[in-house]
Amino acid sequence: MSYITTGLLIDHDEVLSDLVDLFESEWADWYNPRGASARADLTERLERNRLPLGIVAFLDGKLAGTCALTVSSGGLTERSPWIGGLLVEPNLRRRGVGLALLERAKIEARRLEFARLHALTSEARELFERDGWRLAENVEVGGVWHGIYVTAL
């Protein structure tokens, strides 16, 4: 049986370069030489008590995924905080890593005294619904329809 652990990115900064590689390979349309810097975004998340706050997950001791608590998502700022940058290693998906990241994000959001948490997704709707999040609305971002999900903490 596999064992999933989670922690704050600031406590596991040794995986930063591996996360940069993961971001650049999975989101090459965003993280590329003419686009955003994965290293800059991840370095910004090296926080413990304020946003953006990075979270990492390990499956049997191996880096498996990440997410962050952020102030905004997809340019949307009227709600806060958000889960952003939720990404699981492709070969480790469907093993509970995404759910473990969501659970840790809720723990950290409660610790920071937030009452609810939001998520913007076009691809992970099933994950949020499986975890009991409520679809608040659908919005178009960059020509793609996304769901805004919310959960009380």
C-alpha positions in Angstrom: 0.0 0.0 0.0 1.2 3.5 -0.9 1.8 6.2 1.7 1.1 9.9 1.0 2.5 12.7 3.0 2.1 16.4 2.6 4.0 19.5 3.8 4.8 23.1 3.1 7.1 23.8 0.2 9.2 26.1 2.4 10.1 22.9 4.4 10.9 20.9 1.3 12.7 23.5 -0.9 15.0 20.7 -2.1 12.3 19.7 -4.6 12.1 23.2 -6.1 14.1 22.2 -9.3 12.0 19.1 -9.8 8.8 21.1 -9.5 10.2 23.6 -12.0 10.8 20.7 -14.5 7.3 19.4 -13.8 5.6 22.8 -14.4 7.6 23.4 -17.6 6.8 20.0 -19.0 3.1 19.9 -18.1 2.2 23.5 -18.6 4.6 24.4 -21.5 2.1 26.8 -23.0 2.5 29.0 -19.8 6.0 28.2 -18.5 8.4 28.7 -21.4 11.2 31.1 -22.3 8.8 33.7 -23.6 6.2 33.1 -20.8 6.0 33.0 -17.1 8.8 31.7 -14.9 8.0 28.5 -13.1 11.0 29.1 -10.7 9.8 32.6 -9.9 6.2 31.4 -9.2 7.4 28.5 -7.0 10.0 30.6 -5.2 7.2 33.1 -4.4 5.4 30.3 -2.6 8.2 29.6 -0.1 6.0 31.0 2.7 4.7 29.7 6.0 2.2 32.3 7.3 1.0 34.3 4.3 -0.2 33.9 0.7 1.0 32.5 -1.7 1.8 29.4 0.3 3.1 26.3 -1.5 2.1 22.8 -0.5 3.8 19.6 -1.7 2.8 15.9 -1.6 5.0 12.8 -1.6 4.0 9.3 -2.5 6.2 6.7 -0.7 8.8 9.5 -0.2 8.9 10.5 -3.8 7.7 14.0 -5.0 4.2 13.5 -6.3 2.6 16.9 -6.7 2.0 20.4 -5.5 -0.6 23.2 -5.1 -0.7 26.6 -3.5 -3.0 28.9 -1.6 -3.1 32.1 -3.6 -4.8 35.5 -3.5 -6.2 35.2 -7.0 -6.6 32.7 -9.8 -7.0 33.2 -13.5 -7.0 36.9 -13.0 -10.0 36.6 -10.7 -9.6 38.6 -7.4 -13.1 39.1 -6.0 -12.8 35.9 -4.0 -9.9 34.7 -1.9 -8.0 32.5 -1.1 -7.8 30.1 -4.1 -6.1 26.8 -4.7 -3.7 27.4 -7.6 -1.1 25.4 -9.4 -2.6 22.0 -8.5 -0.4 19.5 -10.3 0.3 15.8 -9.8 3.0 13.9 -11.6 1.3 12.2 -14.6 2.5 8.7 -13.7 1.2 9.1 -10.1 -2.3 10.3 -10.8 -5.4 8.6 -9.6 -3.7 7.4 -6.4 -5.1 9.9 -3.9 -2.4 12.6 -4.3 -4.8 15.3 -5.5 -7.2 14.6 -2.7 -4.3 14.7 -0.2 -3.2 18.1 -1.6 -6.8 19.4 -1.3 -7.0 18.2 2.3 -3.7 19.9 3.3 -4.8 23.1 1.5 -7.9 23.1 3.6 -5.9 22.6 6.8 -3.5 25.4 5.9 -6.4 27.8 5.0 -8.1 27.1 8.3 -4.8 27.7 10.1 -4.6 31.1 8.4 -8.2 31.7 9.5 -10.0 31.7 6.2 -13.6 30.7 6.2 -13.8 29.2 2.7 -11.5 28.2 -0.1 -12.0 28.6 -3.9 -10.7 26.8 -7.0 -10.8 27.6 -10.7 -10.5 24.5 -13.0 -11.2 23.4 -16.4 -9.7 19.9 -16.1 -10.1 18.8 -12.5 -13.8 19.2 -11.9 -14.2 15.5 -11.0 -11.5 15.8 -8.3 -13.2 18.8 -6.6 -16.7 17.2 -6.8 -15.4 14.0 -5.4 -14.0 16.0 -2.4 -17.4 17.6 -1.8 -16.7 21.1 -3.3 -19.7 23.0 -4.6 -19.7 24.4 -8.1 -20.5 28.1 -7.6 -20.4 29.2 -11.3 -18.9 28.6 -14.7 -16.7 31.4 -16.2 -14.9 31.8 -19.4 -11.1 32.4 -19.0 -8.9 32.7 -22.1 -11.6 31.2 -24.3 -12.0 28.1 -22.1 -14.9 27.4 -19.7 -13.8 26.9 -16.1 -15.7 26.0 -13.0 -15.3 28.0 -9.9 -15.6 25.6 -6.9 -16.0 26.6 -3.3 -15.8 24.7 0.0 -16.4 25.9 3.6 -13.6 25.4 6.0 
